[in-house]
Amino acid sequence: MAALKALVIGMGVLIVAGTVTLAVLLVQRLGAAPGGGAPSALALGEPEGSRIGGIAATERAIAVWVVRPDGERVILLDPSGARRIGEVRLRD
């Protein structure tokens, strides 16, 4: 009976240790910053009086709808390097 009691206590300790290890690994992986992220500031170089009308993102591009005094445009940005990859003029 003493051997069974020791076995149950040993297994309980293993379950607790495994749960703590799993929790620590999850916190470390969720809290890790992804490498090579986009810069925090980006200037689009639009003229005075322009404003952002909307933003949409896909896996390959970030689309920024810009309302300018001379017309509306959608600027396409590369999310990995945050560089301009295209522009669509909606109204001139």
Gaussian input, Z-matrix of N, CA and C with variables (Angstrom, degrees):
# hf/3-21g

backbone

0 1
 N
 C     1     B1
 C     2     B2     1     A1
 N     3     B3     2     A2     1     D1
 C     4     B4     3     A3     2     D2
 C     5     B5     4     A4     3     D3
 N     6     B6     5     A5     4     D4
 C     7     B7     6     A6     5     D5
 C     8     B8     7     A7     6     D6
 N     9     B9     8     A8     7     D7
 C    10    B10     9     A9     8     D8
 C    11    B11    10    A10     9     D9
 N    12    B12    11    A11    10    D10
 C    13    B13    12    A12    11    D11
 C    14    B14    13    A13    12    D12
 N    15    B15    14    A14    13    D13
 C    16    B16    15    A15    14    D14
 C    17    B17    16    A16    15    D15
 N    18    B18    17    A17    16    D16
 C    19    B19    18    A18    17    D17
 C    20    B20    19    A19    18    D18
 N    21    B21    20    A20    19    D19
 C    22    B22    21    A21    20    D20
 C    23    B23    22    A22    21    D21
 N    24    B24    23    A23    22    D22
 C    25    B25    24    A24    23    D23
 C    26    B26    25    A25    24    D24
 N    27    B27    26    A26    25    D25
 C    28    B28    27    A27    26    D26
 C    29    B29    28    A28    27    D27
 N    30    B30    29    A29    28    D28
 C    31    B31    30    A30    29    D29
 C    32    B32    31    A31    30    D30
 N    33    B33    32    A32    31    D31
 C    34    B34    33    A33    32    D32
 C    35    B35    34    A34    33    D33
 N    36    B36    35    A35    34    D34
 C    37    B37    36    A36    35    D35
 C    38    B38    37    A37    36    D36
 N    39    B39    38    A38    37    D37
 C    40    B40    39    A39    38    D38
 C    41    B41    40    A40    39    D39
 N    42    B42    41    A41    40    D40
 C    43    B43    42    A42    41    D41
 C    44    B44    43    A43    42    D42
 N    45    B45    44    A44    43    D43
 C    46    B46    45    A45    44    D44
 C    47    B47    46    A46    45    D45
 N    48    B48    47    A47    46    D46
 C    49    B49    48    A48    47    D47
 C    50    B50    49    A49    48    D48
 N    51    B51    50    A50    49    D49
 C    52    B52    51    A51    50    D50
 C    53    B53    52    A52    51    D51
 N    54    B54    53    A53    52    D52
 C    55    B55    54    A54    53    D53
 C    56    B56    55    A55    54    D54
 N    57    B57    56    A56    55    D55
 C    58    B58    57    A57    56    D56
 C    59    B59    58    A58    57    D57
 N    60    B60    59    A59    58    D58
 C    61    B61    60    A60    59    D59
 C    62    B62    61    A61    60    D60
 N    63    B63    62    A62    61    D61
 C    64    B64    63    A63    62    D62
 C    65    B65    64    A64    63    D63
 N    66    B66    65    A65    64    D64
 C    67    B67    66    A66    65    D65
 C    68    B68    67    A67    66    D66
 N    69    B69    68    A68    67    D67
 C    70    B70    69    A69    68    D68
 C    71    B71    70    A70    69    D69
 N    72    B72    71    A71    70    D70
 C    73    B73    72    A72    71    D71
 C    74    B74    73    A73    72    D72
 N    75    B75    74    A74    73    D73
 C    76    B76    75    A75    74    D74
 C    77    B77    76    A76    75    D75
 N    78    B78    77    A77    76    D76
 C    79    B79    78    A78    77    D77
 C    80    B80    79    A79    78    D78
 N    81    B81    80    A80    79    D79
 C    82    B82    81    A81    80    D80
 C    83    B83    82    A82    81    D81
 N    84    B84    83    A83    82    D82
 C    85    B85    84    A84    83    D83
 C    86    B86    85    A85    84    D84
 N    87    B87    86    A86    85    D85
 C    88    B88    87    A87    86    D86
 C    89    B89    88    A88    87    D87
 N    90    B90    89    A89    88    D88
 C    91    B91    90    A90    89    D89
 C    92    B92    91    A91    90    D90
 N    93    B93    92    A92    91    D91
 C    94    B94    93    A93    92    D92
 C    95    B95    94    A94    93    D93
 N    96    B96    95    A95    94    D94
 C    97    B97    96    A96    95    D95
 C    98    B98    97    A97    96    D96
 N    99    B99    98    A98    97    D97
 C   100   B100    99    A99    98    D98
 C   101   B101   100   A100    99    D99
 N   102   B102   101   A101   100   D100
 C   103   B103   102   A102   101   D101
 C   104   B104   103   A103   102   D102
 N   105   B105   104   A104   103   D103
 C   106   B106   105   A105   104   D104
 C   107   B107   106   A106   105   D105
 N   108   B108   107   A107   106   D106
 C   109   B109   108   A108   107   D107
 C   110   B110   109   A109   108   D108
 N   111   B111   110   A110   109   D109
 C   112   B112   111   A111   110   D110
 C   113   B113   112   A112   111   D111
 N   114   B114   113   A113   112   D112
 C   115   B115   114   A114   113   D113
 C   116   B116   115   A115   114   D114
 N   117   B117   116   A116   115   D115
 C   118   B118   117   A117   116   D116
 C   119   B119   118   A118   117   D117
 N   120   B120   119   A119   118   D118
 C   121   B121   120   A120   119   D119
 C   122   B122   121   A121   120   D120
 N   123   B123   122   A122   121   D121
 C   124   B124   123   A123   122   D122
 C   125   B125   124   A124   123   D123
 N   126   B126   125   A125   124   D124
 C   127   B127   126   A126   125   D125
 C   128   B128   127   A127   126   D126
 N   129   B129   128   A128   127   D127
 C   130   B130   129   A129   128   D128
 C   131   B131   130   A130   129   D129
 N   132   B132   131   A131   130   D130
 C   133   B133   132   A132   131   D131
 C   134   B134   133   A133   132   D132
 N   135   B135   134   A134   133   D133
 C   136   B136   135   A135   134   D134
 C   137   B137   136   A136   135   D135
 N   138   B138   137   A137   136   D136
 C   139   B139   138   A138   137   D137
 C   140   B140   139   A139   138   D138
 N   141   B141   140   A140   139   D139
 C   142   B142   141   A141   140   D140
 C   143   B143   142   A142   141   D141
 N   144   B144   143   A143   142   D142
 C   145   B145   144   A144   143   D143
 C   146   B146   145   A145   144   D144
 N   147   B147   146   A146   145   D145
 C   148   B148   147   A147   146   D146
 C   149   B149   148   A148   147   D147
 N   150   B150   149   A149   148   D148
 C   151   B151   150   A150   149   D149
 C   152   B152   151   A151   150   D150
 N   153   B153   152   A152   151   D151
 C   154   B154   153   A153   152   D152
 C   155   B155   154   A154   153   D153
 N   156   B156   155   A155   154   D154
 C   157   B157   156   A156   155   D155
 C   158   B158   157   A157   156   D156
 N   159   B159   158   A158   157   D157
 C   160   B160   159   A159   158   D158
 C   161   B161   160   A160   159   D159
 N   162   B162   161   A161   160   D160
 C   163   B163   162   A162   161   D161
 C   164   B164   163   A163   162   D162
 N   165   B165   164   A164   163   D163
 C   166   B166   165   A165   164   D164
 C   167   B167   166   A166   165   D165
 N   168   B168   167   A167   166   D166
 C   169   B169   168   A168   167   D167
 C   170   B170   169   A169   168   D168
 N   171   B171   170   A170   169   D169
 C   172   B172   171   A171   170   D170
 C   173   B173   172   A172   171   D171
 N   174   B174   173   A173   172   D172
 C   175   B175   174   A174   173   D173
 C   176   B176   175   A175   174   D174
 N   177   B177   176   A176   175   D175
 C   178   B178   177   A177   176   D176
 C   179   B179   178   A178   177   D177
 N   180   B180   179   A179   178   D178
 C   181   B181   180   A180   179   D179
 C   182   B182   181   A181   180   D180
 N   183   B183   182   A182   181   D181
 C   184   B184   183   A183   182   D182
 C   185   B185   184   A184   183   D183
 N   186   B186   185   A185   184   D184
 C   187   B187   186   A186   185   D185
 C   188   B188   187   A187   186   D186
 N   189   B189   188   A188   187   D187
 C   190   B190   189   A189   188   D188
 C   191   B191   190   A190   189   D189
 N   192   B192   191   A191   190   D190
 C   193   B193   192   A192   191   D191
 C   194   B194   193   A193   192   D192
 N   195   B195   194   A194   193   D193
 C   196   B196   195   A195   194   D194
 C   197   B197   196   A196   195   D195
 N   198   B198   197   A197   196   D196
 C   199   B199   198   A198   197   D197
 C   200   B200   199   A199   198   D198
 N   201   B201   200   A200   199   D199
 C   202   B202   201   A201   200   D200
 C   203   B203   202   A202   201   D201
 N   204   B204   203   A203   202   D202
 C   205   B205   204   A204   203   D203
 C   206   B206   205   A205   204   D204
 N   207   B207   206   A206   205   D205
 C   208   B208   207   A207   206   D206
 C   209   B209   208   A208   207   D207
 N   210   B210   209   A209   208   D208
 C   211   B211   210   A210   209   D209
 C   212   B212   211   A211   210   D210
 N   213   B213   212   A212   211   D211
 C   214   B214   213   A213   212   D212
 C   215   B215   214   A214   213   D213
 N   216   B216   215   A215   214   D214
 C   217   B217   216   A216   215   D215
 C   218   B218   217   A217   216   D216
 N   219   B219   218   A218   217   D217
 C   220   B220   219   A219   218   D218
 C   221   B221   220   A220   219   D219
 N   222   B222   221   A221   220   D220
 C   223   B223   222   A222   221   D221
 C   224   B224   223   A223   222   D222
 N   225   B225   224   A224   223   D223
 C   226   B226   225   A225   224   D224
 C   227   B227   226   A226   225   D225
 N   228   B228   227   A227   226   D226
 C   229   B229   228   A228   227   D227
 C   230   B230   229   A229   228   D228
 N   231   B231   230   A230   229   D229
 C   232   B232   231   A231   230   D230
 C   233   B233   232   A232   231   D231
 N   234   B234   233   A233   232   D232
 C   235   B235   234   A234   233   D233
 C   236   B236   235   A235   234   D234
 N   237   B237   236   A236   235   D235
 C   238   B238   237   A237   236   D236
 C   239   B239   238   A238   237   D237
 N   240   B240   239   A239   238   D238
 C   241   B241   240   A240   239   D239
 C   242   B242   241   A241   240   D240
 N   243   B243   242   A242   241   D241
 C   244   B244   243   A243   242   D242
 C   245   B245   244   A244   243   D243
 N   246   B246   245   A245   244   D244
 C   247   B247   246   A246   245   D245
 C   248   B248   247   A247   246   D246
 N   249   B249   248   A248   247   D247
 C   250   B250   249   A249   248   D248
 C   251   B251   250   A250   249   D249
 N   252   B252   251   A251   250   D250
 C   253   B253   252   A252   251   D251
 C   254   B254   253   A253   252   D252
 N   255   B255   254   A254   253   D253
 C   256   B256   255   A255   254   D254
 C   257   B257   256   A256   255   D255
 N   258   B258   257   A257   256   D256
 C   259   B259   258   A258   257   D257
 C   260   B260   259   A259   258   D258
 N   261   B261   260   A260   259   D259
 C   262   B262   261   A261   260   D260
 C   263   B263   262   A262   261   D261
 N   264   B264   263   A263   262   D262
 C   265   B265   264   A264   263   D263
 C   266   B266   265   A265   264   D264
 N   267   B267   266   A266   265   D265
 C   268   B268   267   A267   266   D266
 C   269   B269   268   A268   267   D267
 N   270   B270   269   A269   268   D268
 C   271   B271   270   A270   269   D269
 C   272   B272   271   A271   270   D270
 N   273   B273   272   A272   271   D271
 C   274   B274   273   A273   272   D272
 C   275   B275   274   A274   273   D273

   B1=1.4369
   B2=1.5317
   B3=1.3245
   B4=1.4647
   B5=1.5226
   B6=1.3406
   B7=1.4653
   B8=1.5311
   B9=1.3300
   B10=1.4668
   B11=1.5246
   B12=1.3234
   B13=1.4666
   B14=1.5276
   B15=1.3305
   B16=1.4661
   B17=1.5262
   B18=1.3343
   B19=1.4597
   B20=1.5326
   B21=1.3115
   B22=1.4705
   B23=1.5292
   B24=1.3143
   B25=1.4681
   B26=1.5250
   B27=1.3248
   B28=1.4683
   B29=1.5249
   B30=1.3290
   B31=1.4648
   B32=1.5297
   B33=1.3036
   B34=1.4690
   B35=1.5180
   B36=1.3324
   B37=1.4643
   B38=1.5254
   B39=1.3280
   B40=1.4649
   B41=1.5351
   B42=1.3137
   B43=1.4696
   B44=1.5247
   B45=1.3216
   B46=1.4727
   B47=1.5267
   B48=1.3301
   B49=1.4689
   B50=1.5278
   B51=1.3110
   B52=1.4612
   B53=1.5181
   B54=1.3219
   B55=1.4658
   B56=1.5222
   B57=1.3174
   B58=1.4655
   B59=1.5287
   B60=1.3228
   B61=1.4680
   B62=1.5234
   B63=1.3170
   B64=1.4617
   B65=1.5276
   B66=1.3203
   B67=1.4687
   B68=1.5259
   B69=1.3210
   B70=1.4672
   B71=1.5270
   B72=1.3237
   B73=1.4665
   B74=1.5260
   B75=1.3181
   B76=1.4658
   B77=1.5215
   B78=1.3120
   B79=1.4654
   B80=1.5216
   B81=1.3112
   B82=1.4638
   B83=1.5197
   B84=1.3097
   B85=1.4677
   B86=1.5180
   B87=1.3084
   B88=1.4610
   B89=1.5179
   B90=1.3125
   B91=1.4576
   B92=1.5138
   B93=1.3205
   B94=1.4655
   B95=1.5204
   B96=1.3268
   B97=1.4646
   B98=1.5213
   B99=1.3334
   B100=1.4608
   B101=1.5186
   B102=1.3009
   B103=1.4588
   B104=1.5115
   B105=1.3169
   B106=1.4531
   B107=1.5062
   B108=1.2885
   B109=1.4531
   B110=1.5151
   B111=1.3066
   B112=1.4599
   B113=1.5278
   B114=1.3142
   B115=1.4587
   B116=1.5242
   B117=1.3287
   B118=1.4562
   B119=1.5213
   B120=1.3138
   B121=1.4639
   B122=1.5217
   B123=1.3306
   B124=1.4551
   B125=1.5200
   B126=1.3142
   B127=1.4665
   B128=1.5259
   B129=1.3281
   B130=1.4585
   B131=1.5219
   B132=1.3242
   B133=1.4572
   B134=1.5181
   B135=1.3070
   B136=1.4650
   B137=1.5274
   B138=1.3480
   B139=1.4652
   B140=1.5285
   B141=1.3204
   B142=1.4702
   B143=1.5277
   B144=1.3115
   B145=1.4563
   B146=1.5212
   B147=1.3270
   B148=1.4667
   B149=1.5192
   B150=1.3294
   B151=1.4653
   B152=1.5187
   B153=1.3143
   B154=1.4577
   B155=1.5181
   B156=1.3401
   B157=1.4579
   B158=1.5173
   B159=1.3286
   B160=1.4590
   B161=1.5166
   B162=1.3269
   B163=1.4624
   B164=1.5266
   B165=1.3325
   B166=1.4654
   B167=1.5242
   B168=1.3233
   B169=1.4674
   B170=1.5203
   B171=1.3277
   B172=1.4572
   B173=1.5231
   B174=1.3202
   B175=1.4681
   B176=1.5200
   B177=1.3352
   B178=1.4608
   B179=1.5179
   B180=1.3258
   B181=1.4672
   B182=1.5194
   B183=1.3295
   B184=1.4595
   B185=1.5209
   B186=1.3306
   B187=1.4609
   B188=1.5239
   B189=1.3314
   B190=1.4684
   B191=1.5224
   B192=1.3357
   B193=1.4573
   B194=1.5230
   B195=1.3318
   B196=1.4599
   B197=1.5255
   B198=1.3215
   B199=1.4638
   B200=1.5204
   B201=1.3470
   B202=1.4594
   B203=1.5206
   B204=1.3297
   B205=1.4654
   B206=1.5330
   B207=1.3324
   B208=1.4649
   B209=1.5295
   B210=1.3091
   B211=1.4603
   B212=1.5149
   B213=1.3276
   B214=1.4576
   B215=1.5208
   B216=1.3342
   B217=1.4637
   B218=1.5228
   B219=1.3074
   B220=1.4591
   B221=1.5252
   B222=1.3135
   B223=1.4624
   B224=1.5228
   B225=1.3245
   B226=1.4595
   B227=1.5213
   B228=1.3282
   B229=1.4636
   B230=1.5209
   B231=1.3211
   B232=1.4574
   B233=1.5275
   B234=1.3446
   B235=1.4664
   B236=1.5223
   B237=1.3214
   B238=1.4643
   B239=1.5210
   B240=1.3282
   B241=1.4578
   B242=1.5088
   B243=1.3402
   B244=1.4638
   B245=1.5255
   B246=1.3343
   B247=1.4593
   B248=1.5222
   B249=1.3048
   B250=1.4605
   B251=1.5282
   B252=1.3391
   B253=1.4638
   B254=1.5259
   B255=1.3219
   B256=1.4573
   B257=1.5133
   B258=1.3366
   B259=1.4610
   B260=1.5215
   B261=1.3286
   B262=1.4602
   B263=1.5208
   B264=1.3367
   B265=1.4619
   B266=1.5164
   B267=1.3240
   B268=1.4577
   B269=1.5196
   B270=1.3283
   B271=1.4645
   B272=1.5102
   B273=1.3193
   B274=1.4733
   B275=1.5091
   A1=111.02
   A2=116.85
   A3=120.56
   A4=110.80
   A5=116.43
   A6=119.74
   A7=110.80
   A8=116.66
   A9=121.07
   A10=110.70
   A11=116.17
   A12=121.03
   A13=110.44
   A14=117.89
   A15=122.15
   A16=110.51
   A17=117.22
   A18=121.65
   A19=111.15
   A20=117.91
   A21=122.19
   A22=110.37
   A23=117.82
   A24=120.97
   A25=110.08
   A26=117.46
   A27=121.25
   A28=111.92
   A29=116.92
   A30=120.15
   A31=111.71
   A32=116.99
   A33=120.37
   A34=111.60
   A35=116.28
   A36=120.81
   A37=110.27
   A38=118.04
   A39=121.50
   A40=111.69
   A41=117.90
   A42=121.16
   A43=110.54
   A44=117.12
   A45=120.70
   A46=110.35
   A47=117.81
   A48=120.96
   A49=110.79
   A50=118.06
   A51=121.29
   A52=112.43
   A53=117.19
   A54=121.29
   A55=111.08
   A56=117.38
   A57=121.03
   A58=110.19
   A59=117.61
   A60=121.24
   A61=110.99
   A62=117.47
   A63=121.72
   A64=111.18
   A65=117.49
   A66=120.93
   A67=111.22
   A68=117.52
   A69=121.16
   A70=110.53
   A71=118.04
   A72=121.07
   A73=111.79
   A74=118.11
   A75=120.96
   A76=111.63
   A77=117.19
   A78=120.57
   A79=110.46
   A80=117.85
   A81=120.97
   A82=111.62
   A83=118.01
   A84=120.75
   A85=112.34
   A86=118.42
   A87=120.68
   A88=111.58
   A89=117.53
   A90=121.38
   A91=114.08
   A92=117.80
   A93=120.81
   A94=110.15
   A95=116.13
   A96=121.19
   A97=109.09
   A98=116.92
   A99=118.78
   A100=110.74
   A101=117.06
   A102=120.78
   A103=112.39
   A104=116.21
   A105=121.00
   A106=114.69
   A107=118.42
   A108=121.14
   A109=112.58
   A110=115.23
   A111=121.12
   A112=109.93
   A113=117.23
   A114=119.62
   A115=110.82
   A116=116.12
   A117=119.58
   A118=112.67
   A119=118.85
   A120=121.51
   A121=109.03
   A122=115.42
   A123=120.61
   A124=108.12
   A125=117.04
   A126=122.05
   A127=108.38
   A128=116.81
   A129=121.10
   A130=112.21
   A131=117.58
   A132=120.89
   A133=113.49
   A134=117.51
   A135=121.56
   A136=110.06
   A137=117.86
   A138=120.58
   A139=112.91
   A140=114.97
   A141=122.74
   A142=109.42
   A143=116.88
   A144=121.78
   A145=113.47
   A146=117.74
   A147=121.39
   A148=109.32
   A149=115.30
   A150=119.95
   A151=108.76
   A152=116.27
   A153=121.19
   A154=107.92
   A155=116.10
   A156=121.63
   A157=112.53
   A158=117.54
   A159=121.01
   A160=111.08
   A161=114.80
   A162=121.64
   A163=107.77
   A164=116.38
   A165=122.04
   A166=107.79
   A167=115.74
   A168=119.64
   A169=110.66
   A170=115.41
   A171=123.15
   A172=106.83
   A173=116.46
   A174=119.36
   A175=111.66
   A176=117.00
   A177=120.37
   A178=114.89
   A179=118.53
   A180=119.19
   A181=111.02
   A182=114.41
   A183=122.60
   A184=105.89
   A185=116.42
   A186=121.24
   A187=108.82
   A188=116.00
   A189=121.86
   A190=107.45
   A191=116.58
   A192=122.18
   A193=107.08
   A194=116.91
   A195=122.64
   A196=108.63
   A197=116.24
   A198=122.29
   A199=106.83
   A200=115.56
   A201=122.02
   A202=109.45
   A203=117.33
   A204=119.79
   A205=112.59
   A206=117.76
   A207=120.84
   A208=113.24
   A209=119.00
   A210=122.26
   A211=111.82
   A212=115.05
   A213=120.68
   A214=110.24
   A215=115.48
   A216=121.43
   A217=109.61
   A218=114.41
   A219=121.33
   A220=106.46
   A221=115.92
   A222=121.96
   A223=107.59
   A224=116.09
   A225=121.67
   A226=109.37
   A227=115.82
   A228=122.24
   A229=109.86
   A230=115.79
   A231=122.40
   A232=107.68
   A233=119.25
   A234=119.60
   A235=114.23
   A236=118.63
   A237=118.97
   A238=112.15
   A239=118.21
   A240=120.58
   A241=113.51
   A242=116.81
   A243=123.23
   A244=111.37
   A245=115.84
   A246=119.82
   A247=108.22
   A248=116.47
   A249=122.66
   A250=109.10
   A251=116.80
   A252=120.24
   A253=112.24
   A254=117.45
   A255=119.19
   A256=111.86
   A257=114.48
   A258=120.76
   A259=108.42
   A260=116.54
   A261=122.45
   A262=107.46
   A263=116.82
   A264=120.97
   A265=108.61
   A266=116.52
   A267=121.09
   A268=111.79
   A269=117.17
   A270=123.04
   A271=108.93
   A272=116.53
   A273=120.84
   A274=109.97
   D1=-34.67
   D2=179.62
   D3=-67.29
   D4=-34.96
   D5=178.98
   D6=-66.24
   D7=-40.51
   D8=178.26
   D9=-64.06
   D10=-41.36
   D11=178.69
   D12=-62.42
   D13=-43.60
   D14=178.91
   D15=-65.11
   D16=-38.54
   D17=178.83
   D18=-64.54
   D19=-43.70
   D20=179.16
   D21=-64.83
   D22=-42.30
   D23=178.37
   D24=-64.67
   D25=-42.72
   D26=178.29
   D27=-61.15
   D28=-43.79
   D29=178.21
   D30=-66.04
   D31=-36.58
   D32=176.89
   D33=-62.75
   D34=-41.47
   D35=177.44
   D36=-63.64
   D37=-41.37
   D38=178.06
   D39=-63.66
   D40=-40.19
   D41=178.10
   D42=-63.40
   D43=-45.30
   D44=179.44
   D45=-64.20
   D46=-44.09
   D47=179.98
   D48=-63.51
   D49=-41.09
   D50=178.23
   D51=-64.90
   D52=-40.67
   D53=178.51
   D54=-65.11
   D55=-42.67
   D56=178.37
   D57=-64.29
   D58=-42.89
   D59=178.68
   D60=-61.66
   D61=-44.38
   D62=178.60
   D63=-61.88
   D64=-43.25
   D65=179.12
   D66=-63.58
   D67=-42.59
   D68=179.63
   D69=-63.86
   D70=-44.08
   D71=179.07
   D72=-63.71
   D73=-40.75
   D74=177.87
   D75=-62.90
   D76=-43.50
   D77=179.34
   D78=-64.36
   D79=-40.96
   D80=179.43
   D81=-65.16
   D82=-43.26
   D83=-177.66
   D84=-73.55
   D85=-35.77
   D86=178.32
   D87=-74.07
   D88=-29.77
   D89=-178.52
   D90=-86.60
   D91=-10.40
   D92=-178.26
   D93=-71.74
   D94=134.46
   D95=178.23
   D96=-77.18
   D97=134.87
   D98=177.33
   D99=-68.21
   D100=141.43
   D101=-178.50
   D102=-79.74
   D103=149.09
   D104=174.53
   D105=70.49
   D106=34.57
   D107=-179.88
   D108=-71.67
   D109=167.88
   D110=179.44
   D111=-70.72
   D112=152.66
   D113=177.80
   D114=-63.15
   D115=153.57
   D116=-176.52
   D117=-78.47
   D118=-20.09
   D119=179.84
   D120=-126.36
   D121=138.36
   D122=-179.27
   D123=-146.59
   D124=128.40
   D125=177.41
   D126=-99.53
   D127=126.81
   D128=179.88
   D129=-83.75
   D130=-17.56
   D131=178.24
   D132=71.61
   D133=34.24
   D134=179.50
   D135=-88.37
   D136=155.42
   D137=-177.20
   D138=-69.48
   D139=165.09
   D140=178.14
   D141=-56.56
   D142=138.83
   D143=179.26
   D144=92.82
   D145=-2.83
   D146=178.43
   D147=-80.21
   D148=152.23
   D149=175.83
   D150=-144.90
   D151=156.99
   D152=178.53
   D153=-85.43
   D154=122.96
   D155=179.54
   D156=-90.88
   D157=-23.12
   D158=179.80
   D159=179.04
   D160=163.91
   D161=179.72
   D162=-139.14
   D163=138.03
   D164=174.85
   D165=-138.43
   D166=149.39
   D167=-177.82
   D168=-129.94
   D169=144.29
   D170=170.99
   D171=-127.09
   D172=-174.32
   D173=178.87
   D174=-69.07
   D175=-30.23
   D176=-173.22
   D177=-104.42
   D178=-14.92
   D179=-176.17
   D180=-156.84
   D181=157.61
   D182=170.35
   D183=-113.37
   D184=124.32
   D185=-179.73
   D186=-102.24
   D187=126.22
   D188=179.50
   D189=-116.81
   D190=116.54
   D191=177.70
   D192=-84.13
   D193=116.80
   D194=-177.12
   D195=-111.93
   D196=125.55
   D197=175.88
   D198=-98.45
   D199=113.54
   D200=-177.88
   D201=-112.03
   D202=160.80
   D203=176.87
   D204=-60.39
   D205=-29.73
   D206=-178.07
   D207=-97.20
   D208=6.89
   D209=178.51
   D210=141.50
   D211=173.56
   D212=-178.80
   D213=-102.52
   D214=149.92
   D215=-179.34
   D216=-143.93
   D217=155.44
   D218=170.36
   D219=-115.52
   D220=119.40
   D221=179.99
   D222=-100.73
   D223=129.36
   D224=179.38
   D225=-100.98
   D226=127.19
   D227=-178.61
   D228=-117.69
   D229=144.76
   D230=174.19
   D231=-79.34
   D232=119.44
   D233=-176.41
   D234=-67.86
   D235=-25.18
   D236=-178.02
   D237=-77.21
   D238=-36.21
   D239=-178.93
   D240=-115.51
   D241=-3.45
   D242=-179.10
   D243=52.40
   D244=45.08
   D245=175.88
   D246=-113.00
   D247=154.83
   D248=-178.39
   D249=-73.41
   D250=124.70
   D251=179.21
   D252=-113.11
   D253=-8.29
   D254=178.77
   D255=-178.29
   D256=167.33
   D257=179.32
   D258=-149.61
   D259=135.13
   D260=177.46
   D261=-119.19
   D262=122.95
   D263=178.11
   D264=-89.12
   D265=123.08
   D266=-178.81
   D267=-88.07
   D268=-42.33
   D269=178.23
   D270=-144.17
   D271=136.73
   D272=175.72
   D273=-107.45

